[in-house]
Amino acid sequence: MPKISDQKKEKIAEQILSYLYSVFPKQVFTSDIAKELARDEEFMKDLLKDLEKKELVKKIDKNSQGFQYSRRLRWRISNKAYEIYKKHQ
């Protein structure tokens, strides 16, 4: 499989942030984001982890009762990123 350029990864990351902004404050699973953007789940997970390092998204690894997910992750846009997006919309 050909390597995806950094520029294209940045554009896809922007699409992820845009999607998470549109569904805020809902927390969505990695698979839902992948379906919405028509991308591979593992690729999306890698991009989401990069965005988490930049503090643009927040990982939720527990359900509403406080139990840790064993194989799934939910994501939402961080409050800081939400405020920045809100100003530019």
C-alpha positions, 0 to 999 in steps of 0.5 A: 500500500502506498504511503500517505503524505503528511499533507493528506494526513493533516487534511484527514485530521482536519476532517476528524476535528470538523466531524467531532466538532459537529457532534459535540458533546457526543462521544463517538467510537473510532469505528463511527468516525472511520465510517463517517469519513470512509477510512480504515479504523486502524489508520483513524486510530493512529491519527486520533492518537496523534491528535490526542498528543496535540491535545486536540481530542480527548480519549474516553476509555470508560463507559458511563458506569465507570467500567474500562472498555477492553477493546474500544475507544470513544473520542470527543474534541477537547474543550480547547479545540472546541473553543478555537473552532467555535471562534472560527465558525 
